Structure formats: C-alpha cells, structure tokens
Amino acid sequence: MRFVLLVIASCFFAMPFTQAATIEQQRDWFTQAHRALDAHHMDRYATLKKKLADYPLSPYLDIWEQRKAISGKNDAEIAATLELFPDIPESDDLRKAWVKSLAERSKWKEVANQLEHHPRLKSKLAELAIVAEWHSGNQEHAMTEFSKRWVNLDKFSGTSISMHKAWLRQGHPTSEERWSRIIKLAGKGHWRDIEALDGPMSKQQKKWLHYWRNLQKNPQSAFARWPSSLSPSSPVYTALSQAMISDGLTRLARKDPLQAYAMLQQLQTRMPFDSSDGFYDEVAKEIALRAARQHMTVAAGWLEQLPDRQKSAETRAWQARMYMLDYDWAKLLQFIEAMPTEEQQEDRWQYWRGYALQARGDNEKANAIFAAVANGRGYYSFLGAERMGLPYSFDNEQIAASPAMIRELEQRSGVIRAREWLALKSYSKADREWYAALAAANPDEWKAAAVIASAWEWPEQAIRAAYRAGAMNALEERFPLHYQKDVLLAAKETGLSPASIWGVIRQESLFNRQALSPAGARGLMQLMPKTAKMVAKKIRLHGGHEALFSPRVNIRLGSHYLADMKARFYDQLALAAAAYNAGPHRVKQWLERTPFDTGEIWVETIPFNETRHYVQQVMANATVYEWRQQQAPTRKFPVQAIVEPSQITLNSPDLL
C-alpha cells in the first residue's frame, strides 16, 4: 500500500513537470544544452540532454558532441552517430571533419572508403581524394590529378606532403607543367610567386617574363617592342605568346578599344598562329564587346565581321544595341529578323522589333507586336502595355496544393526540424533541413511546400518553392508583402514608394534577412558595411555590422540610400536602381557617355549585364508590388526635363 501511494505521489509531483515541458521550454533547454556543450560543462549538458529525448532537434546534440571530440578514440562512436542520423544535414559536416581527421592520422584506407560511399564528399575534399587514391595504389591517375591541381594554382595542405615529395621524385613539375603554372601566375600579376618557384630558368625566359611585366604596365608601348625571340616554335611558347597577347590587348582595350583593335591587326601579321585554333578571333570578339559596352558605334562593324563560330546571343545583343544608340531602326529591324528564331521570339527582341517599326512609321505592325508582348508579365511586357495604353497583365492564381500533401509534408521529420530552427531564428540551419527534406520533391510537393512556407511567414522559401513548382502566377507567394510596418515607415521617411522598396528587397535578397554576399553585403537590401555606416551617420542611427541583419535597421538604411540615389539622378527609379547596384560614379560616367533622353534605350544599353538585368527586375517588381497594394501603376519612363550630367553632384564615395 505504501509503495502504491509513493508511486501515486511521484506521479502527482511529476505531473506539473510533464505539463510544463512545453515546446517553448524544450527550445530553451536545447539552447542551454548547446551552450553547456560549447563551454565543456558536461554535467549540466548531460542533465539538459536527458530532458530532450523527444525534441526534434536533439540529434544535433549527438552530432555536435562527436564533432567536438573528434580523435582517434571515438571513430566507432562517430560512425555509429552518422549511421543513426543519416538524414540530418549537419551529419555531412561531421563526416567531412572526420575524414579530415582520418587523413591527418594517415588512415587512408578509411578515408578512401568514406569517399567511395559518399561521392559528394569526394568533390568537396578533392585534395584528400587524390592522396587517398595514391595510397590505395592507383598512383598514375593520382599523379595526373595532382599535376592538374598544381598547374591550376589549387592550394595544398600538409596531408599531401608525402605525395608531393613522390611527385617531385618522379620528375615533376615537367617543363610544360611549370610554364603552364607560370603563365597562370603571370596573368594574375603574381610575380612574387613566380620568383619563388624552384627550377631552372634561362636568361632568355627571364627576359620574356620581364617583358610581360612591362606589358601589363604599358601595353601600347610594350607591343611596339615585341621580342623577336618569342615565336610559336613549341607548344609552351605558343601558350606563352598567346597568354601575353591576350593579357596585353585586354588591358589596352579597357582604356582604348580602337588602339587595341589596331594592334590586333598588326599582331596577326607579326605573330601568326594556326587559324584553326581561333585565338585571334576570340580576342577580336572580346575587344569588340569591350568597345560596345563603351558605346562606341564602330563596335557594330567589328561584331558583324566576326566569324560565325564566334557569334553568340551576347554578341548579337550588343550589335543590336549599337543600332539602337545610332537610331538606325532599319538596321535594327533587319538584324532582329535575322536572329535565330528562338532568340528573336524573346520578349526583349519582340519589343524592340515593335519599337523599330513604330520609329519607322509602321504603327499597325508595331501595335500588333506591342499588344502580343503586353499579354505577358515582366519588364518588356509592361513597356509594351504602356506603348498601347493597355492595362498591365498580372494573371494572379492561387496555388492548388493538395491538403493531403500539405499534411504529409508537415509531418516529415526534416520539415519539422526546419520549423524548429525557424523558431530558434537559425535561418541557415532551417534552410538546410528544408532543402534536404525536399531534395527529390515533385511539382505537387513544391506547391504544398510553398503553401507551408507562406503560412510559416518564411517568404524566401515560399518564393523559391512556388518557382520550383512552376507556379509562376502565384503572385501572393512570389511577391510577399513582408516587413510591411518597416517598409511603410521607411517609405514615409524617404518619400520613396513602398513598391520600389519591396522591389529592391526582392531583387537583392529574395527576402532572406540573413543574406550575406561574397563581397560582404548584408541583409534584406544587401548593404555594404561602409555604405551603411555612411547612411547611418547621416540619419543619426547607431549600431554595428550585425545590426544590418535586423530587418528594421536594414530597410531603413537601404531605403535612405536608395532615396539619395533617386534624388541625385533625376528622380528616376531606373537610374537610382543602377546606382544602387553598380555605384553612383559609374552611373554618372554612363550618363556622360549616353544621356537619359530615351529611358528604354539607356537601360537596354547599360554596360554591365548584371546591372541591366537588376534595373529591369527592380522596375518590374515595383510594378507588381503596386498591383499588390491595389495602386495605380506608375509609368516606367515618365517624360520630364533632364539636366546635364555635369550638374549631378556626388558627395559620397562609390561604396557599393
């Protein structure tokens, strides 16, 4: 009887504890356990971990525990953990760290076994894969791959020292390998690395490299003194000559494409190469494209003269743009109609075909083309609609996702873990779980995923899921109105339209608040820290670099910077977006070269492909966001007086 009472009493006292173990408490215990593990407070860690047996993210604790203790003593435990949690994305990190540890301990058989059974890991650990292959007996192929890495300037770690020594003993690097590496280093201007290379170099070879160095400093002067000793007498010297010519002409073309093109003609006579390799044709194409991006009308002829094998969608696009800049509508029309069928049917070229026809007075044909283009949704479709005075086409549709499919996805362990990471604000881990859970998803599953992500207030994944589902008309998912309070406040402060702010956010980060570019741009509106600091000082907003991941701070700073660009550049969103992407100094230079008299032509001839696409997307995004807010859409290029470029003042540095 006493035992029964004790059991009942223990159950009674345990009830509040069990009921108290809410998901919020589990999240808190999980966070505390992670901190305890990092701090090596193992007793506290063990106590907290016991409470989390049923918590979806508890496997991470096991993985992290093994990761922190990687050594020769726990190989079996690591293997068991990896086998137990194969679907946890962070298991990949553990396995990668483990394979590196095995390599450091010269356990090459185990390394080879892991790489064989996990091919994706093999590509991530290419150096270890080569060394493991060498140790396993396939030495000839391993040495070939090692040579390729050496020539391509790939880095080597201490784990390949023994193989490197064997590679040297076999007579590597060969003369050809050595000169291939020298050519790559010289092309990058890494002259100190060349000087540090072991191996003989003749007096003549040193003179050639000295000449190349001078060629990089002053191409025009150096080309006039091309060394007669450097002739295509062997494959190595042919490669060296071609690398020097390509490097020098590219540098010369940046400053003066006319001089570069003239020098190219001279070199073709003085330094003939086998015409079948197309070397000079490729160089001619790059010079012509460089001239086209500088809006030199002579580039149209250069592009036209290229052999067919060098012509591409890129060269044709710039040839067409040259005709636009020259207002040569007859040539533009003829050129577009001669494009490959699939190419000329693109909205871009159909719009410009209509534009050329209208400019020549053939309004009937032009209007028919504009009306057809206006049936779509996008930058050129919106321009076509404006030309015809037609309403924009949006064709919004609701995603037709199966309720059963939604329930099935929500119950997948990876999707459950993704939601937990979202709740903990660990967005990168949430992303990994989400993608792993949907790695083999079909369009119907992606539709369900878009609905789920939207319901979770996870805009970037709702956008991506709708795209992968092919639900291009699901505009509510693809153009979310998140961070509305912050956007509206920033719009009120800066005078920008909310649609333009949302348009930039969508193009810059796809609503990923933790976005970080390789160049260091941060947050929703992808601000560089120096730019953010400059704007913050102006509006008296305090905070460090990490504050840029705050939506409120990032939107406010980004909006002020965009508004500043818009005020400087004629109050035109197209120019403001170009300055936001490429920097205000470049936009000022482009305006000096080509005035903003005709907005469509100016945008179409932006020198940078990335910036041109960016501007067009921001403007199209803003139009969709005006529709989403039930506002009357603004014209893309309103007619207004344009000031001279010399009147533009740029007080801030080009920091983007």
Secondary structure in CASP SS format (residue, H / E / C, confidence):
PFRMAT SS
TARGET T0000
AUTHOR 0000-0000-0000
METHOD secondary structure of the structure
MODEL  1
M C 1.00
R H 1.00
F H 1.00
V H 1.00
L H 1.00
L H 1.00
V H 1.00
I H 1.00
A H 1.00
S H 1.00
C H 1.00
F H 1.00
F H 1.00
A H 1.00
M H 1.00
P H 1.00
F H 1.00
T H 1.00
Q H 1.00
A H 1.00
A C 1.00
T C 1.00
I H 1.00
E H 1.00
Q H 1.00
Q H 1.00
R H 1.00
D H 1.00
W H 1.00
F H 1.00
T H 1.00
Q H 1.00
A H 1.00
H H 1.00
R H 1.00
A H 1.00
L H 1.00
D H 1.00
A C 1.00
H C 1.00
H C 1.00
M H 1.00
D H 1.00
R H 1.00
Y H 1.00
A H 1.00
T H 1.00
L H 1.00
K H 1.00
K H 1.00
K C 1.00
L C 1.00
A C 1.00
D C 1.00
Y C 1.00
P C 1.00
L C 1.00
S H 1.00
P H 1.00
Y H 1.00
L H 1.00
D H 1.00
I H 1.00
W H 1.00
E H 1.00
Q H 1.00
R H 1.00
K H 1.00
A C 1.00
I C 1.00
S C 1.00
G C 1.00
K C 1.00
N C 1.00
D H 1.00
A H 1.00
E H 1.00
I H 1.00
A H 1.00
A H 1.00
T H 1.00
L H 1.00
E H 1.00
L H 1.00
F C 1.00
P C 1.00
D C 1.00
I C 1.00
P C 1.00
E H 1.00
S H 1.00
D H 1.00
D H 1.00
L H 1.00
R H 1.00
K H 1.00
A H 1.00
W H 1.00
V H 1.00
K H 1.00
S H 1.00
L H 1.00
A H 1.00
E H 1.00
R C 1.00
S C 1.00
K C 1.00
W H 1.00
K H 1.00
E H 1.00
V H 1.00
A H 1.00
N H 1.00
Q H 1.00
L H 1.00
E H 1.00
H H 1.00
H C 1.00
P H 1.00
R H 1.00
L H 1.00
K H 1.00
S H 1.00
K H 1.00
L C 1.00
A H 1.00
E H 1.00
L H 1.00
A H 1.00
I H 1.00
V H 1.00
A H 1.00
E H 1.00
W H 1.00
H H 1.00
S C 1.00
G C 1.00
N C 1.00
Q H 1.00
E H 1.00
H H 1.00
A H 1.00
M H 1.00
T H 1.00
E H 1.00
F H 1.00
S H 1.00
K H 1.00
R H 1.00
W H 1.00
V H 1.00
N C 1.00
L C 1.00
D C 1.00
K C 1.00
F C 1.00
S C 1.00
G H 1.00
T H 1.00
S H 1.00
I H 1.00
S H 1.00
M H 1.00
H H 1.00
K H 1.00
A H 1.00
W H 1.00
L H 1.00
R H 1.00
Q C 1.00
G C 1.00
H C 1.00
P C 1.00
T C 1.00
S H 1.00
E H 1.00
E H 1.00
R H 1.00
W H 1.00
S H 1.00
R H 1.00
I H 1.00
I H 1.00
K H 1.00
L H 1.00
A H 1.00
G H 1.00
K C 1.00
G C 1.00
H C 1.00
W H 1.00
R H 1.00
D H 1.00
I H 1.00
E H 1.00
A C 1.00
L C 1.00
D C 1.00
G C 1.00
P C 1.00
M C 1.00
S C 1.00
K H 1.00
Q H 1.00
Q H 1.00
K H 1.00
K H 1.00
W H 1.00
L H 1.00
H H 1.00
Y H 1.00
W H 1.00
R H 1.00
N H 1.00
L H 1.00
Q H 1.00
K H 1.00
N C 1.00
P H 1.00
Q H 1.00
S H 1.00
A H 1.00
F H 1.00
A C 1.00
R C 1.00
W C 1.00
P C 1.00
S C 1.00
S C 1.00
L C 1.00
S C 1.00
P C 1.00
S C 1.00
S C 1.00
P H 1.00
V H 1.00
Y H 1.00
T H 1.00
A H 1.00
L H 1.00
S H 1.00
Q H 1.00
A H 1.00
M H 1.00
I H 1.00
S H 1.00
D H 1.00
G H 1.00
L H 1.00
T H 1.00
R H 1.00
L H 1.00
A H 1.00
R H 1.00
K H 1.00
D C 1.00
P H 1.00
L H 1.00
Q H 1.00
A H 1.00
Y H 1.00
A H 1.00
M H 1.00
L H 1.00
Q H 1.00
Q H 1.00
L H 1.00
Q H 1.00
T H 1.00
R H 1.00
M C 1.00
P C 1.00
F C 1.00
D C 1.00
S H 1.00
S H 1.00
D H 1.00
G C 1.00
F H 1.00
Y H 1.00
D H 1.00
E H 1.00
V H 1.00
A H 1.00
K H 1.00
E H 1.00
I H 1.00
A H 1.00
L H 1.00
R H 1.00
A H 1.00
A H 1.00
R H 1.00
Q C 1.00
H C 1.00
M C 1.00
T C 1.00
V H 1.00
A H 1.00
A H 1.00
G H 1.00
W H 1.00
L H 1.00
E H 1.00
Q H 1.00
L C 1.00
P C 1.00
D H 1.00
R H 1.00
Q H 1.00
K C 1.00
S C 1.00
A H 1.00
E H 1.00
T H 1.00
R H 1.00
A H 1.00
W H 1.00
Q H 1.00
A H 1.00
R H 1.00
M H 1.00
Y H 1.00
M H 1.00
L H 1.00
D C 1.00
Y C 1.00
D C 1.00
W H 1.00
A H 1.00
K H 1.00
L H 1.00
L H 1.00
Q H 1.00
F H 1.00
I H 1.00
E H 1.00
A C 1.00
M C 1.00
P C 1.00
T H 1.00
E H 1.00
E H 1.00
Q H 1.00
Q C 1.00
E C 1.00
D H 1.00
R H 1.00
W H 1.00
Q H 1.00
Y H 1.00
W H 1.00
R H 1.00
G H 1.00
Y H 1.00
A H 1.00
L H 1.00
Q H 1.00
A H 1.00
R C 1.00
G C 1.00
D C 1.00
N H 1.00
E H 1.00
K H 1.00
A H 1.00
N H 1.00
A H 1.00
I H 1.00
F H 1.00
A H 1.00
A H 1.00
V H 1.00
A C 1.00
N C 1.00
G C 1.00
R C 1.00
G C 1.00
Y H 1.00
Y H 1.00
S H 1.00
F H 1.00
L H 1.00
G H 1.00
A H 1.00
E H 1.00
R H 1.00
M H 1.00
G C 1.00
L C 1.00
P C 1.00
Y C 1.00
S C 1.00
F C 1.00
D C 1.00
N C 1.00
E C 1.00
Q C 1.00
I C 1.00
A C 1.00
A C 1.00
S C 1.00
P H 1.00
A H 1.00
M H 1.00
I H 1.00
R H 1.00
E H 1.00
L H 1.00
E H 1.00
Q C 1.00
R C 1.00
S H 1.00
G H 1.00
V H 1.00
I H 1.00
R H 1.00
A H 1.00
R H 1.00
E H 1.00
W H 1.00
L H 1.00
A H 1.00
L C 1.00
K C 1.00
S C 1.00
Y H 1.00
S H 1.00
K H 1.00
A H 1.00
D H 1.00
R H 1.00
E H 1.00
W H 1.00
Y H 1.00
A H 1.00
A H 1.00
L C 1.00
A C 1.00
A C 1.00
A C 1.00
N C 1.00
P H 1.00
D H 1.00
E H 1.00
W H 1.00
K H 1.00
A H 1.00
A H 1.00
A H 1.00
V H 1.00
I H 1.00
A H 1.00
S H 1.00
A H 1.00
W C 1.00
E C 1.00
W C 1.00
P H 1.00
E H 1.00
Q H 1.00
A H 1.00
I H 1.00
R H 1.00
A H 1.00
A H 1.00
Y H 1.00
R H 1.00
A C 1.00
G C 1.00
A C 1.00
M C 1.00
N C 1.00
A C 1.00
L H 1.00
E H 1.00
E H 1.00
R H 1.00
F C 1.00
P C 1.00
L C 1.00
H C 1.00
Y C 1.00
Q H 1.00
K H 1.00
D H 1.00
V H 1.00
L H 1.00
L H 1.00
A H 1.00
A H 1.00
K H 1.00
E H 1.00
T H 1.00
G C 1.00
L C 1.00
S C 1.00
P H 1.00
A H 1.00
S H 1.00
I H 1.00
W H 1.00
G H 1.00
V H 1.00
I H 1.00
R H 1.00
Q H 1.00
E H 1.00
S H 1.00
L C 1.00
F C 1.00
N C 1.00
R C 1.00
Q C 1.00
A C 1.00
L E 1.00
S C 1.00
P C 1.00
A C 1.00
G C 1.00
A C 1.00
R E 1.00
G C 1.00
L C 1.00
M C 1.00
Q C 1.00
L E 1.00
M C 1.00
P H 1.00
K H 1.00
T H 1.00
A H 1.00
K H 1.00
M H 1.00
V H 1.00
A H 1.00
K H 1.00
K H 1.00
I H 1.00
R C 1.00
L C 1.00
H C 1.00
G C 1.00
G C 1.00
H H 1.00
E H 1.00
A H 1.00
L H 1.00
F H 1.00
S C 1.00
P H 1.00
R H 1.00
V H 1.00
N H 1.00
I H 1.00
R H 1.00
L H 1.00
G H 1.00
S H 1.00
H H 1.00
Y H 1.00
L H 1.00
A H 1.00
D H 1.00
M H 1.00
K H 1.00
A H 1.00
R H 1.00
F C 1.00
Y C 1.00
D C 1.00
Q C 1.00
L H 1.00
A H 1.00
L H 1.00
A H 1.00
A H 1.00
A H 1.00
A H 1.00
Y H 1.00
N H 1.00
A H 1.00
G C 1.00
P H 1.00
H H 1.00
R H 1.00
V H 1.00
K H 1.00
Q H 1.00
W H 1.00
L H 1.00
E H 1.00
R H 1.00
T C 1.00
P C 1.00
F C 1.00
D C 1.00
T C 1.00
G H 1.00
E H 1.00
I H 1.00
W H 1.00
V H 1.00
E H 1.00
T C 1.00
I C 1.00
P C 1.00
F C 1.00
N H 1.00
E H 1.00
T H 1.00
R H 1.00
H H 1.00
Y H 1.00
V H 1.00
Q H 1.00
Q H 1.00
V H 1.00
M H 1.00
A H 1.00
N H 1.00
A H 1.00
T H 1.00
V H 1.00
Y H 1.00
E H 1.00
W H 1.00
R H 1.00
Q C 1.00
Q C 1.00
Q C 1.00
A C 1.00
P C 1.00
T C 1.00
R C 1.00
K C 1.00
F C 1.00
P C 1.00
V C 1.00
Q C 1.00
A C 1.00
I C 1.00
V C 1.00
E C 1.00
P H 1.00
S H 1.00
Q H 1.00
I C 1.00
T C 1.00
L C 1.00
N C 1.00
S C 1.00
P C 1.00
D C 1.00
L C 1.00
L C 1.00
END
